[in-house]
Amino acid sequence: VGLGYVGLPLSIEFAKYFKTVGFDHDLHRINSLNNYIDYTNEITSKALKSSKVTFTNNLSNMEKSNVFIISVPTPVNKQNQPDLKNIISATKIVSNHLKPDDLVIYESTVYPGLTEEICIPILENKSKLYCSNDKIIKKDINFFYCGYSPERINPGDKKRRLKNINKLVSGSCKAATRKIKFIYS
């Protein structure tokens, strides 16, 4: 969710191994990518042409997804406070498609505690599922997994690309961390 300078390279790379849907609400962005044009200049036309990513702004294309990676911008406002409207909007979108055992990974830059204090409550309330943790795991409760992998892409840097930078990952429980590590590996 989010096909900017972070989400687009992630979707291109993951599509080499998994069926991948790249969602962005911006129809102009989707049309550009489907015409093999990346105006962030992170991905070449050749790479877009050979990619197996389904680029879409149609929410129904996410219904079969079981891993959701949120990589939307988190700019600061005039008071240097984070503007959370994009991450909240993306979280709400994902919460409408969340099923038991699905995984949500936040790749957006956020301040410590934001995932636990704002994002997970939105996911839980809208999906009626619980976020997994290592303390409470009952067989009769439906869980989703949640995690975080901070963006490490430096826009425009052609030397240190996604494939050759170390990624940090964390999860809401040990199982979530293992899943995220597997996916990013």
C-alpha positions as semicolon CSV with decimal commas, in nm:
position;residue;x (nm);y (nm);z (nm)
1;V;0,000;0,000;0,000
2;G;0,177;0,308;-0,134
3;L;0,391;0,304;-0,448
4;G;0,637;0,584;-0,386
5;Y;1,015;0,564;-0,364
6;V;0,988;0,293;-0,096
7;G;0,678;0,094;-0,190
8;L;0,754;0,063;-0,559
9;P;1,102;-0,094;-0,522
10;L;0,961;-0,327;-0,254
11;S;0,677;-0,440;-0,479
12;I;0,911;-0,498;-0,774
13;E;1,149;-0,706;-0,562
14;F;0,878;-0,907;-0,385
15;A;0,708;-0,985;-0,718
16;K;1,014;-1,193;-0,809
17;Y;0,910;-1,438;-0,536
18;F;0,542;-1,378;-0,452
19;K;0,221;-1,280;-0,627
20;T;0,223;-0,905;-0,562
21;V;-0,041;-0,635;-0,582
22;G;0,088;-0,279;-0,569
23;F;-0,189;-0,048;-0,446
24;D;-0,190;0,329;-0,457
25;H;-0,495;0,558;-0,439
26;D;-0,344;0,789;-0,704
27;L;-0,483;0,686;-1,044
28;H;-0,223;0,900;-1,224
29;R;0,052;0,704;-1,046
30;I;-0,108;0,370;-1,138
31;N;-0,150;0,472;-1,503
32;S;0,213;0,587;-1,518
33;L;0,341;0,258;-1,374
34;N;0,119;0,056;-1,607
35;N;0,277;0,258;-1,892
36;Y;0,624;0,168;-1,753
37;I;0,702;0,517;-1,624
38;D;0,827;0,577;-1,270
39;Y;0,844;0,951;-1,210
40;T;1,047;0,893;-0,889
41;N;1,320;0,744;-1,111
42;E;1,375;0,456;-0,869
43;I;1,272;0,186;-1,117
44;T;1,360;0,174;-1,487
45;S;1,105;0,124;-1,763
46;K;1,274;-0,206;-1,843
47;A;1,229;-0,329;-1,485
48;L;0,864;-0,219;-1,486
49;K;0,801;-0,401;-1,815
50;S;0,947;-0,726;-1,681
51;S;0,777;-0,700;-1,341
52;K;0,483;-0,921;-1,248
53;V;0,331;-0,665;-1,007
54;T;-0,036;-0,587;-1,053
55;F;-0,051;-0,208;-1,013
56;T;-0,397;-0,092;-0,908
57;N;-0,606;0,163;-0,724
58;N;-0,895;-0,085;-0,705
59;L;-0,940;-0,197;-0,345
60;S;-1,102;-0,527;-0,445
61;N;-0,766;-0,640;-0,586
62;M;-0,641;-0,672;-0,227
63;E;-0,909;-0,918;-0,114
64;K;-0,692;-1,229;-0,163
65;S;-0,382;-1,070;-0,008
66;N;-0,247;-1,214;0,315
67;V;0,052;-0,981;0,362
68;F;0,007;-0,604;0,359
69;I;0,306;-0,372;0,357
70;I;0,222;-0,010;0,430
71;S;0,476;0,229;0,282
72;V;0,312;0,568;0,267
73;P;0,470;0,909;0,332
74;T;0,469;1,052;0,683
75;P;0,562;1,419;0,631
76;V;0,582;1,675;0,907
77;N;0,350;1,975;0,929
78;K;0,443;2,341;0,990
79;Q;0,481;2,270;1,362
80;N;0,724;1,983;1,284
81;Q;0,465;1,731;1,402
82;P;0,412;1,413;1,197
83;D;0,115;1,428;0,963
84;L;-0,046;1,089;1,016
85;K;-0,334;1,115;0,768
86;N;-0,165;0,888;0,509
87;I;-0,070;0,614;0,752
88;I;-0,412;0,624;0,920
89;S;-0,586;0,610;0,582
90;A;-0,369;0,317;0,465
91;T;-0,428;0,135;0,795
92;K;-0,804;0,173;0,755
93;I;-0,785;0,042;0,399
94;V;-0,591;-0,265;0,513
95;S;-0,823;-0,323;0,810
96;N;-1,113;-0,369;0,568
97;H;-0,931;-0,663;0,403
98;L;-0,768;-0,820;0,708
99;K;-0,835;-1,189;0,775
100;P;-0,715;-1,426;1,049
101;D;-0,341;-1,503;1,024
102;D;-0,276;-1,214;0,783
103;L;0,037;-1,005;0,833
104;V;0,062;-0,624;0,833
105;I;0,409;-0,469;0,805
106;Y;0,473;-0,098;0,850
107;E;0,755;0,025;0,629
108;S;0,669;0,394;0,670
109;T;0,881;0,615;0,892
110;V;0,695;0,652;1,221
111;Y;0,781;0,760;1,572
112;P;0,829;0,497;1,847
113;G;0,495;0,372;1,975
114;L;0,283;0,482;1,677
115;T;0,222;0,128;1,553
116;E;0,109;0,006;1,895
117;E;-0,080;0,322;2,001
118;I;-0,258;0,421;1,678
119;C;-0,226;0,165;1,398
120;I;-0,295;-0,163;1,579
121;P;-0,610;-0,029;1,752
122;I;-0,745;0,077;1,411
123;L;-0,668;-0,266;1,266
124;E;-0,827;-0,445;1,563
125;N;-1,139;-0,228;1,581
126;K;-1,223;-0,238;1,212
127;S;-1,131;-0,603;1,147
128;K;-1,265;-0,742;1,478
129;L;-0,942;-0,944;1,502
130;Y;-0,670;-0,926;1,766
131;C;-0,305;-0,848;1,712
132;S;-0,089;-1,147;1,800
133;N;0,155;-1,126;2,087
134;D;0,366;-1,372;2,285
135;K;0,160;-1,331;2,604
136;I;-0,192;-1,418;2,492
137;I;-0,244;-1,689;2,235
138;K;-0,569;-1,881;2,251
139;K;-0,694;-2,119;1,986
140;D;-1,045;-1,974;1,986
141;I;-0,936;-1,615;1,913
142;N;-0,868;-1,492;1,561
143;F;-0,537;-1,309;1,530
144;F;-0,347;-1,112;1,272
145;Y;0,026;-1,052;1,287
146;C;0,188;-0,712;1,280
147;G;0,542;-0,591;1,236
148;Y;0,774;-0,316;1,136
149;S;1,067;-0,280;0,900
150;P;1,189;0,079;0,884
151;E;1,250;0,215;0,538
152;R;1,618;0,220;0,453
153;I;1,600;0,343;0,096
154;N;1,780;0,665;0,018
155;P;1,591;0,822;-0,275
156;G;1,809;0,863;-0,582
157;D;2,097;0,656;-0,442
158;K;2,186;0,423;-0,730
159;K;2,468;0,256;-0,535
160;R;2,290;0,137;-0,219
161;R;1,972;-0,023;-0,352
162;L;1,706;-0,230;-0,176
163;K;1,880;-0,558;-0,260
164;N;2,208;-0,463;-0,095
165;I;2,105;-0,281;0,223
166;N;2,048;-0,447;0,556
167;K;1,684;-0,450;0,666
168;L;1,576;-0,447;1,028
169;V;1,256;-0,631;1,116
170;S;1,044;-0,671;1,427
171;G;0,710;-0,828;1,500
172;S;0,423;-0,830;1,746
173;C;0,533;-1,179;1,853
174;K;0,808;-1,428;1,772
175;A;0,596;-1,588;1,498
176;A;0,536;-1,250;1,334
177;T;0,908;-1,171;1,340
178;R;0,988;-1,509;1,182
179;K;0,731;-1,447;0,906
180;I;0,866;-1,099;0,834
181;K;1,226;-1,222;0,834
182;F;1,132;-1,497;0,586
183;I;0,956;-1,254;0,354
184;Y;1,236;-0,997;0,356
185;S;1,501;-1,267;0,316
